[in-house]
Amino acid sequence: MVSEALISVERENDIAWLRLQRADRLNALTTEMRLDLLGALEEVRASPPHVLIITGAGRGFCTGQDLGERVSQLERGEVPNLGDSLDRTYNALIRSITSLPCLTIAAVNGVAAGAGIGLALACDIVVAARSARFMLAFGKIGLAPDAGVSWLLPRRIGEARALALTLSGDPITADQALDWGLVYALHEDEALGAGAHTLAVALAEGSLSAQLAARALIRQPGRSLSEQLDKERDAQDGLGRTDFFRERVLSFARRS
Ligand code: T3D
């Protein structure tokens, strides 16, 4: 059973909210929390909503790895095995979020740093509070980007900006993130929940199979145009046979 203390999942019809609940540490991820998050995502997968909104409690979205865990290890004279940490938890988290059979929205309520940015970027759509900020904190502690950030970030904001942000560690504001395409929409802090909910409701009115097909087409890198045309054909061939398509096209014809 997932620990209520660190992760909460609330459902409301076709929409579910998954909230990181470690506000006093800006939702920095301990091992226990990452395992609970994996468990919560598996529960969502077993009974998927149409849209999952991932957000954080308090003034932080997620500041990535809990550095206190690493401090304790180093003070005990241990060498942290980061490869194992990524394999068992971070990579599993990013794979889990990106393969959920539902749409995902990250509602970034405050600072997102390190692997916290990976969690946000793993979602299909990122919306943010106006006071949110994004920090590629990896370099400051002598690490390279992980949690999918080295793949996901350049695809959203381009290679030049992604590299400059990674190397400098400079934080970017929510306004800049919007301007660069890292974020889809900004809301005043107190309106973020309502804004994310309104978007989720609109998405939940669409055809989930069409939306998941669109996601699979757009997220797949490395195909030639010709291969992509074949993939689009295959997706459309199936979607053109759905009741949703049939009903929507017929209702278009019946418009007064
Ligand atoms: O290890 C592995 O498995 C490999 C994976 C690595 C992936 C990563 O995520 S690496 C990146 C790790 N994250 C960071 O380096 C960010 C560290 N945090 C910060 O630099 C700052 O907290 C922020 C710039 C993000 C926010 O600053 P500010 O001034 O708004 O807040 P604050 O006062 O620093 O934070 C509030 C509290 O949260 C504070 O505790 P306190 O003093 O009130 O007792 C702070 O220590 C704690 N906190 C925030 N982030 C973390 C954290 N504690 C542990 N780990 C954190 N990541």
Boltz pocket constraint, residues with backbone or C-beta under 6 A from the ligand:
constraints:
  - pocket:
      binder: B
      contacts: [[A, 23], [A, 24], [A, 25], [A, 26], [A, 28], [A, 29], [A, 63], [A, 64], [A, 65], [A, 66], [A, 67], [A, 68], [A, 70], [A, 81], [A, 82], [A, 85], [A, 86], [A, 90], [A, 111], [A, 113], [A, 114], [A, 115], [A, 116], [A, 135], [A, 137], [A, 138], [A, 141], [A, 143], [A, 146]]
      max_distance: 6.0
